[in-house]
Structures are given as C-alpha cells and as structure tokens.
Amino acid sequence: MANVYTWTITAMDCSTTETNPDTVITAHWTCAGTNGTYNASVYSTCSFAPPEGTFTPYADLTQEQVLGWCWANGVDKDATEAGVGDQLANLVNPPVVTPPLPWNTPTV
C-alpha cells in the first residue's frame, strides 16, 4: 500500500488585540501518515501576520483555508510528507536494532 498522508489543524491561537476579534495568528497542525500497517506523524505550528484586506471571520474559516495559509507561510508540504514517509520506512526496516545480549540465553 502506498503511504497516505492526512493534514489536520488541531488548534488555532487568536489575538484579541487586533482590529478584528479572533484574528488567527498561529495554527497548530499535524501531518499523519500510514502505510496500512504503521503510522507516523509530525506536529508543529505556523504563525501568521495579521491579515490586511479581506478578513474571514473565525467561524467561517475552513481547515483547507488555514492549511493553505500554513503552506504559503513556510510549511513545506512535500518535505513534511517526505519526513513522515521516512519515519514509516524506518518502522518497516529499522536502521538500528537492539538484539538480545549473546550471553543471556533464554530459559525454556
């Protein structure tokens, strides 16, 4: 199965001191990936300058709109998904393992 990625806005911080109340200044996001067997994710935040011009009221924002802001303000979608993909690949084929010590033989 190919890796499947899901982007989610998990919270938004708002400034109460801007001209428009509830102006979003930070979005908290996760990018989760799965290959059907393993799951991996990354969490981060993205900050924004207060908007100039058109203002969307908080209640009218969509997740797609806020994710678009994140991607337009420095969150590299492709690089993030590649990083989550690397995590999944490392779960499938761990680059480091810890085998049992050779002098500790299991008792039957």
C-alpha positions in Angstrom: 0.0 0.0 0.0 1.3 3.5 -0.8 1.7 5.9 2.0 -1.4 8.0 2.8 -1.0 11.4 4.4 -3.6 13.4 6.4 -3.2 17.0 7.4 -5.1 18.4 10.3 -5.3 21.7 12.0 -5.5 20.8 15.7 -5.9 24.3 17.3 -5.6 28.0 16.4 -4.4 30.8 18.6 -6.1 34.1 18.2 -5.1 37.7 19.1 -7.7 39.7 21.0 -5.9 42.9 20.4 -6.3 43.2 16.6 -8.9 45.3 14.8 -10.9 42.1 14.1 -11.7 40.0 17.1 -10.4 36.4 17.0 -7.7 37.1 14.4 -5.8 33.8 13.9 -2.1 34.4 14.5 -0.9 30.7 14.9 -2.2 27.4 13.6 -1.2 24.1 15.3 -1.0 21.3 12.7 -0.2 17.6 12.3 0.7 15.6 9.3 0.0 11.9 9.9 0.9 9.1 7.5 0.1 5.5 7.3 1.2 2.6 5.0 -1.7 0.4 6.2 0.4 -1.3 8.9 2.5 1.5 10.5 1.6 5.1 11.5 3.8 8.1 11.9 3.3 11.8 12.3 4.8 15.2 12.9 3.3 18.2 14.8 4.2 21.8 14.5 2.9 25.3 14.4 2.8 28.1 11.9 2.5 31.8 12.8 0.9 34.5 10.6 0.9 38.2 10.4 -2.5 39.8 11.0 -4.4 39.9 7.7 -4.5 43.0 5.5 -7.5 43.5 3.3 -10.1 40.7 3.2 -10.8 39.2 6.6 -12.6 35.9 7.1 -14.4 35.6 10.4 -13.2 32.8 12.7 -16.5 31.0 12.5 -16.3 30.9 8.7 -12.7 29.5 8.4 -12.2 26.1 6.8 -9.4 23.7 7.6 -8.4 23.8 3.9 -8.1 27.6 4.1 -5.9 27.5 7.2 -3.7 24.7 5.8 -3.3 26.9 2.7 -2.0 29.7 4.9 0.5 27.3 6.5 1.8 26.1 3.2 2.0 29.8 2.0 3.9 30.8 5.2 6.8 28.4 5.3 5.4 24.9 5.9 6.9 22.8 3.2 4.1 20.2 2.4 6.3 18.0 0.3 9.3 18.0 2.6 7.0 17.3 5.6 5.3 14.3 3.9 8.8 13.0 2.9 9.9 13.2 6.5 6.8 11.3 7.7 7.5 8.8 4.9 11.0 8.4 6.2 9.6 7.6 9.6 7.3 5.0 8.1 10.2 3.4 6.1 12.3 3.2 9.3 9.4 1.4 11.1 9.3 -1.1 8.2 13.1 -1.5 8.1 14.6 -0.2 11.3 18.1 1.3 10.7 19.1 0.4 14.3 18.1 -2.6 16.3 18.8 -3.9 19.8 19.3 -7.6 19.7 19.4 -9.6 22.9 22.8 -9.9 24.6 24.5 -13.1 23.4 25.3 -14.2 26.9 21.7 -14.0 28.1 20.2 -17.2 26.6 16.5 -17.6 27.2 15.4 -20.3 29.6 12.9 -22.8 28.4 
